[in-house]
Amino acid sequence: MYIVRAIVGVLALVTALCAGLPVTAARADTAWHPGLLLSAEPLDREWGGLDDVQRIGYVTTGPGGKLVAAEAVVRIPDGAAPEGGWRVLAWDHGTSGVGQQCGLTGSPQLERETGPVVRRLNDAGYAVVAPDYIGLSPGSPGPHPYLQTSTAATATIDAVRATRDAFAGLSTAWGAVGFSQGGHAALGTGRYAPEYAPELDFRGTVALSPVSNMETVFLRSRPDQPEMPGFPGRAVAMVLSGMTGGAVNVNIDDYLTPAGRNLVGELNTACNSGTAEMLGHAEIGHLVARPLDDSEFGPAMRRYMSVPVSGYQDPILVVHGTYDTVVPLPFTLALTGQFVKNGTQHDLSIIQAGHDDLPEHGGLDRAVAFFGQVLPPR
């Protein structure tokens, strides 16, 4: 009887794989390792204007090298997989907040913004996996290490690994594309993918309005900081929130006033526009108790969030908008200058767009054209 049950179970598994259906991994029976599939299930509703969207849980390398759970959403194009399988694009989304309710299945605003992107990439012939990073969903422990380069990269790479285990008909060839915070994540992914997951065939990176070099502004924060309307450095509070769980070996509270500690804690309670409103009222001079650019904190923040400027093995496209006031163009010009200095091959495309409208005003079109060259759909 036990043999019969085992045979039936194996046949069911094979049938599911052949049909491209999700397979749930037994969480308790398997030692955790990066990329381990923990669960896969269809969402029980339309998501971002799309049907047939799946959610997966998986294991990734978190802060300090600790293995943690993360989640992602997956959508595969309709129809039979082409010969060799659907090629995969990982979409790294932009800033939505730092709370566990701020992810792709918790934030209605992020869902509305991401659905059309997934559809566009599906229509171009790619299977899409969109990771939620760490700590942005109930199945992943917080706090979210906002803008931590290493964990954004591992969450993206391991999402691709787990997606390939969950669904049949996917190629090993893949690329990464992201926007804003996601552009930062995509660049980290492009740098580390070949060595972190050599069994996969990484082909290239597109970074749309990527956050880069912002640490140079954040580290100027000090108790007597003058207030400047629209100053992008206010986002330092989100980074400080992320660093509290980022295994940075610095006591973040030592650098915060009571008001600063309160704000860092309150950021976990809001997403999207709520987070923006909190930051809009923040006064850096009232948040920090000590200058951040000291011999202990400065190097820690740079290790935490700096974009790698060398060591890439695959093509890079950076797209930025002329009118971007959220991540001003000079930050990306500084990044590409660092690329040049370090011999990192890349292309830069500057288009007539702001920040939030960059993807639909030419950014995604350039991404699809780029991948049509380095990762052509079959």
N, C-alpha and C positions, 0 to 999 in steps of 0.2 A: 504493500500500500504506500509506504514512504517513497519507494522508487518511482511508482506511478505519479505521485504528487510532484516529485522532483522533475520528472520528464515533462509533465504538464506545465510546471512553472517555467522551465527553460523554453518550451515552445511558445508560451505566451510572451516571454521577453523578446525572443527572436521576431515574433510577429509584430510586436510594437515597434521594434527598431526598424524593421523593413517598411513599416507603414509611416515612419517618420513621426510616431507618437511619442509624447514625453514618457520617460521612465524615471521612477522615483528611486533614489538610492537609499539603502538601509543605513540610517545615520549611526545606529548603535553598533553595527556589525563591522564597520570598516574604520581602520586607523585614519585619522585626519591627515591630509596632505594638501598642498596648494593645488587648486583646480578640482578638488573632489566634488562631485555632484551630490548635493544633499536632497534636493527635491526638484520636481518639475511638474507644473500643473497649468492648465489653461485658466486664464482669468474668467470669472463667471459673469463678465459684463463686457460691453464695448469699451475700448480704452483709446483715448485720444482720437476718436472718430474711426477707429480700426477694429475689425473683428479678428479672431484667431490669434490673439496675442497671448503668449505664454509667460509665466513667471518661474524663474529658477532660483534655488538657494544653493550656495556653494561655499567652499572654503578658500580663503585667501590669506596672504601674509600681511598681517597688520603691523601696527607700530611696535618697534622693538623686536620684530621678527616673530611675534606671537601669532599663532594661527587663529583666525576668527571667521565667523560666518558673514556672508554678504549676500545681496540679492541683485537680480537683474531682470529686465524684461526682454523677450525675444520675439521676433516675428520673421517668418520665412515666407518668401514669395509663393504665390499660388502656383499650382502645376507641378509637374514632375521635375525632379532635380536634373540639371544638365549632366553630361558625362564629366566625371571628376568631382561632382558635387557643387553646391552653391558656394561661391566665394563669400567671405564673411567680412562685414564692416562693424567695428565697435564704435558706437556713438557715445561720446562723453558729454553729458549735459552741463549746462551752465549753472551758476549759483542759484540755489533755491532756499537756502537756510542751513542750519546746522542741527536741527532736531530730527528725531526718528520719524516724525510725521511729514518730513519735507521731501520724501523721495518720489520716485516715478509712479508709485501706486498710492501715495498719501497726499500729494499736493495737486489739487485740480489744475492750478495754473501751470505747473511744470508739465503735467500730462497734456494739456491743451497745446503747449508750445512744442512738445516733443513728438506728438502724433504725426503732424505733417512732415517732419524730418524723416521719421521712420518710413512713412509712405513713399517719400521721394527716393530714398535709398533702395527700398524694395522695388519700386518701379524701374530703377536703373539696373536691376538684376542681382541684388545682393541680399543675402540673409543678414539681419541686423540684430545685434545684441547691445543693449544699453544698460551698462552697470549703474548701480546706485551708489557706488563707492562704499565706504564703511560707515555705519552708523546713521544712515538716512532712511532706514526702514525698521519695522518692529523686529524683524528676524536678524538684525545685525547690531552688535553692541555699540553704544555711544561712549563718549562723545565723538561726533564726526570729525576726523582730523583734516579740517578744511585747508585745502591747498598744500597738503603734505605730498610732495612729489612722488616719493617712493610708494606710498600706499595707494595713491590714485592709479599709479601704473600697475601695481600687482592686482588690484581689484579689476582692472580692465582686462589684463592678460588672462587671469584665472577665470573670468566670466566667459571668455572665448573657449578655454579648455573645457569648462563644464558644459557649455552649450553643445560642443561637438560630441560629448558623451551622452547628452540628453536626446539628441535628434540625429537621425540618420540623414545621409545625403549632403553633408557639409564638407567642404574642402579644407585642407590644412592651410591654404593660402588666405591671408587676411590683411587688413589694414585698420588704422585708427584715425578717427576724425572727431574733433570736439570744438566746442564754442565757449569762450570766456574761461571760466574755471575749467571747463572741459577741454579747451585748447591747451591749457597748462597740463592737464592730465594726459592728453594725447601726445604731447611732446615727451613727457616722461615715459610714456608707453613705448614710443618709437625708439627711445634711447636704450631701454632695458629689455625689450621683448626678445631680441635674438639670443641673449645670454640667459634670460630667466626661463624661456620656453623654447629651447632649440628644436623641439620636435615639431613646432609649428613653422609655417613659412611666411614670415612677416614681410610685407612689401613696401609700406610707406605710411607717411603721416600727413594729415592736413590739420592745421591749427587755425581756427577762425577767431580773430580778436583774442589771442591767448593772453592770460595774465602772465606777465614776466617782469622782472626787475622791480616789482612793487615793494620788495623788501627794503630797497634803498630809501623809499619814502617812509615806510612803517618804522624803520629804525631811527628816524629823526624825531620820533615821538618823545616828548619830555614834559615834565610837570608844568612848565611855563609856555607850552605850545600856544601860539596865537590861533584864534579861530578864523578859518577861511571858508566862505561859502562854497559848496560843491567840492570840497577837498577830498580826493579819493582815498587819502590816508585813513579816513574813518573806518574803513574796512579792516583796519588792524584789530579791532575788537573781535571780529570773526576768526581771524588767525589765532589770536590769543586763546579764544575758546577752543579751537582745534588743537592747539599745542598743549592744553591741559591733559589731553589723552594721547598725545603724540609721542610719548616716551623720549622726550627731548633732554632729560636730565637737568632741567632747570625748574625751579619752583616759580610757576607763573604768578601765583598770588603775591610773591615778594615784590613784583613790579606793578601791582595794581592798588589803587585806592579802594576804600569800601564801595564807592560809587562804581568803580571799574569792575570790581568783583560781582556786584549786583548785575551790571549790564551783561557781563560774560555769561552769567547764569540765566538771565532772562532771554538771551538769544535762542535758547533751546525751546522756547515756548511759541515761537512765531516762524513763519516761512514767507518767502517772496516779498510782497509789498509790506507785510508787517515787519519783517527784518529791516527793510529799507527805511521804514519810518523810524525805527529805533536808532539806526545808525545816523539818520539825518539829524536827530536831536542830540547826538553824542558830542561831547566836548573833550577832545583828547587831553587837554591840560588838566581836566578833572578826573581822567580815567587812570593815568599812569602815575605811580608814586616815585619812579626813578627813570632816568633816561634809559631808553631801550638799547642804545648802541654802546653798551659797555663790553668789557672783554669776555664776559660769560654769555650774556644774552645774544649779542650780535652774531657770533659764530653759530649759535644754536638755531636762530631763525634762518640764517642762510642755508644751513644744512637741511632744515625742514622744508623750505619752499623754493629754493633756487631752481630754475630750469637748467638742465644740463646744456652745455654749449659745445661739447665735443663728444666723440665716441660713437656717433650715429653710424649705422651701416647702410641705411636705406633712405630713399628720397624724402624730402620734406617740402611741403608747400605751406607758407604762412600767408593768410589773407587778413587785411585790416582795413577799417573804414576811415576815411579822411576826417569825418565829423565825430569820431568816437570820443565821448567825454567820460565814459566809465573806465575804460582802459585806454588812455590817450595814446595816440600813434607814436609819440617819441619813445615810449617804453619798448614797443616792438622794433623801432629803428635801432635802439640800443641793443636789443637781442640779436638782430640780424648782423649788426656790426661785430658783436661777439662771435657769431658764427663765422664771419669772414676771417676774423683774427685767428680763429682756431682751425681754419680749414674745413669747416663743416659745410658740405654742399647743400644748398637750399634755393628755393625760389620765393620771392616776395611779390604779392599782388596787392596793390592799394586801390581800393574802389570807392566810389562816391556813395558812402553809406555812414550811418551812425553805428551805435553798438548793437542795440536790440534788433534792428532791422537788417543787420549784415547778412544773416543766413539767407533770407528770402530775396534780398536785393543783389544777388550775385555770388554770395559766398558758397552756397550749396552747389550752384552750377559749376563753379570752379573746382569744387571738391570732386564732383562726379566726373568732370573732364580729366582731372588728375588721375583718379583711380581707373578711368578707362584706359590710361596709358600704362600704369604700373601694376594694375590688378584688373585686367579686363574681364567682365562677366563672360561666361562661356555661352 
